[in-house]
Structure formats: C-alpha cells, structure tokens
C-alpha cells in the first residue's frame, strides 16, 4: 500500500485509476454555498477565536473544466410567458435552472411533439465552444492545478432524447416507434461525438458523462432495449474518448447492476454515483472491481441524511476499507447532499474523508 500524503492530488487519483491501493483514499467533497455557511457556523468560523481551518484542510483531488451542461445555459436561457425558461435545444423548463445544487426543475415543453425529425437540428457546438466554453478554460486550468481534471457533458444519449421528445413519449417510442427512436439517438450520438472532439482540446484526464437510464429497480427501458438502442452508441462515444487518451467516467443513478458487464465490455472506465439504496455496491466491487472503477457510494437517501454522525463515520470507514481495496475507488456521497442534510453529518463525512484507510 502506497502512502500518498506526499503526492499531489492528481497523482493519487491516477494511482487509484491504475488499481493501486493507497493509504489515503481520494475523495470528492461537494456541498452548496448554504451548506458551506452552515459548516462554517458549525465549526465556529464566525465566532471570535473560532476554527477557520476546515476549508484549507480539504484536498481537492478532482477538478472540473467547463464543458456542456444540460441546458447550454452559458449561452443564455430565454424566459417564456408561462414562467418557464427555454434552452438552446428548444426545451422549456420550470424551476430553478440556474442552481445546480440539487434544485428541482421540470421539462414542460419540447421541440419534437411527433415522432419525426423533420428539420430539427441540435445547436451548433463550434460557436458555443468558441464563444462560451473555451474562454473559460484558462481560469479553470489555473484553479485545477495539480488536480485530476475532468470535463463534462451533463446530459447523455437517453437523457437528451427524452428532453427533445418528452419523457413518456420517448419511452413509448422505444417500444413502438423503434425506427424513429434509433434515428433520434443516432442524431444525438453524432452531435455527442462532435462534442467529444471539441472537449478533447482541453488539458484533462477524463471526460465525465451522464445518463440516468435506470430507476431504483432497474433499467427504465429494460435490458433488451438498452442493449439494442443505447449500448452500441455509448460504445462509439467511449471509443472516441479513448482515442484521445482520456478516461471515461459516467454518472448513472439507480440500479445499473445488470448491465455493468456490458459497460465494461464497451469501455466505461469508472461508474459514478454508485447508489447504495439501489444496488449492493460492496458485492459489485467484489465481482467487477478489477475491471471498472467506482466513485460515490455514501447514500444520500439513507445514512447521510438520516443517520447520526457516528453512523456516517462508520459507513465512510467501511467504504474506504472495502471499496478502496485494490484501488479503483473515489470516496463521495452518491449525490450532492440536499438542504435537509444536517451540518453535523456533513462535517462527519468530511472529517472521515481526511483520515487514512484503516
């Protein structure tokens, strides 16, 4: 086991991705601005003589470079008469689309009301990158020095398809309008590959993707349709990312356990979220831990929100001990904590993250 206290954060994550076991497990700590203030109050930062060290003690192992969010919101969202906001794809949402820390927003209108592509085209990526994304990279690069850099595309193939067609409508399409579903997914895949080509100009270690294609009881469209419609297209995306020498990381909520062998086969390097309320992540580590990395695992729907600080510390220790065995693990909550998570629980996780693996 390597003692990684003297290594820079990027090298520690790279060791983990190379399946090397380290004394200190790399972690990703994410909280909202309100939770930062609550944590400062918890530690007495605003009191005379209070502890101001908690921020400076956090090791930022993983940094993010500006990529493509689900709305292309950098180019602006257009307010609508009904109070919704329309994005560059022609999709309208109600809710707080500007707050990325767990706020709720709902798709209320979409461009493809019929199962026909007709003249619809996805937004121009070249101008979006030139005008909004690439100008942010110098700042991002300075702020992520010595970190394992990721760049993101926050909406995956399934997510983008249902946002363009409507959620229920696209699930129906996958069942009875398969030809159109394939046409739409192929359209999105080609756009996605262009996006990968543009993101590849950034100095990163991995490309972080997202596709919530599962609920907590399994794949929303079923394994057979996932394998037929989505698997071959994700294979193209992973191959394009590997062409540039980057790792593939994908956020996936819910129970994806039945297709983990497929994801390994087509080139997914790391699965992020690892929601313990939906899957036995410790079993998955034993079965697949030599072939895929895991990131996440602390349940926000369970122990992080409803447990005691001691229960959180115990679960975080178990994650470091069992998920960290043999490397290939980044410690994190499965989702960012909601506003209901007490500051004492957040502090318990942070403090345990900083300690060595037992």
Secondary structure, 3 states (H helix, E strand, C coil): CECCCCCCHHHHHHHHHCCCCECCCCECCCCCHHHHHHHHHHCCCCCCCCCCCHHHHCCCCEEEEEEECCCCHHHCCEECCCCCEECCCCCEEEECCCCCCCCCEEEEECCCCCCCCCCCCCCCHHHHHHHHHHHHHHHHHHHCCCCEEEEEECCCHHHHHHHHHCHHHHHHHHHHCHHHHHHHHHHHHHHHHHHHHHHCCCCCCEEEEECCCEECCEECCCHHHHHHHHHHHHHHHHHHHHHCCCEEEEECCCCCHHHHHHHHHHCCCEEEECCCCCCCHHHHHHHHCCCCEEEEEECCCCHHHHCCHHHHHHHHHHHHHHHCCCCCEEEEECCCCCCCCCHHHHHHHHHHHCCCCC
